[in-house]
């Protein structure tokens, strides 16, 4: 799709379910502690005359990519200095490779499934919409982070394939906190939106009972969380 064509439309991204917390990962890739709740982003396409165009959501193939940033939203944090490299000179090469730092210097901080295809499903108001879901984003180290979600459109024709794929728009999440294992307050019951999308075939794990300890560390306060 040419740039001039897309200039007739505006793409609006709304994070309808914000990430709130996660437990930091241990060494290796088997410790799966995804961000909770599952981040969910809605895409709306608006014509130049201000009218929402639902047809465009179906006629094109969109994907979304998530990137980990610091709390300010200005510094990318997908990779960083290896903890093993900075705290121990005796760490074996095998241990460094298991932790994601093959050279003992840098490692992947943001991990998991960072790309989502579009899901055309109904929301809590039973209105059809286009949603992108990220149930498997993990963060290796404790700290405060944000996620930036970037929308791209995949080419449909050979002509479109010759053009460089560009980011149509971005949206930045609210800050969320990644806890150390000893401070992690636990996970909450899956939200009503998560359950509604899962019932329609979206691959999101469901928890019918939460294990969240409120007011554990003061990061999120002691009030009931959504």
Steps between C-alpha positions, in 0.01 A plus 500: 500500500654831394576778742262733312217249544553464875517877533122495458465307826603535862593198711411524867636255757337468841642281776177357638685284752820639652786286637540537877757258641728206432747277679858520376634192327765266631799386290415321177187514287275251683392735778182635336366794702296716261388855560160509673235574398541418133549828308222551244503774234206605281540640148256753356529642146353846439436648154606856415138612555509372860289188441618164637571253217448144626533356148870595487565282804399192299650591162859521623729283708635676806754382755628663816843489663579567866826658616615537860593852616606658826249676725545831317415337168809648334765227535457157346572217744471187287864418571740604774813431697509147633462471877729198493768698322489786747475299823721198449824439316479127563176431314545215254433544128217245524328701774541822303347343191210365707430847635481642145843669498708286267801731520460565873434870437144558380174313524141519385282680759167499316401151390203289394255545216540862398287494184121467477273457201160670490202338671158605373285431805235662719575707811310516831232715337461232231637739239720361223857627511857433396724402792864402551586287805835432671462219758868393495719807557767436763763724662826367639589765761301687769418864441243737356431476126262593221404319181484671162260341254565562129246434224610373158306396190617194306517528119230333287648550154843474337504878461435550869766242584765710325424794728663506840263403779447803717354551844154653466477616862615431857352507846680489835365312801480633851797405723489154655727342759701179478561352846775279631374149589495575875299823456260383231140544628358229274249505216137606493198324352470549125304811407155491344646623170765227497234236562272643229775493238616151602144367458514625141814302422781741589788304652518657846545281811214547748520510881166463677655567840759762582794471738575869544622629836381860526724762654799265505767747396324833455575513127135475402337604825266303721176568315320238292656461158303465177 
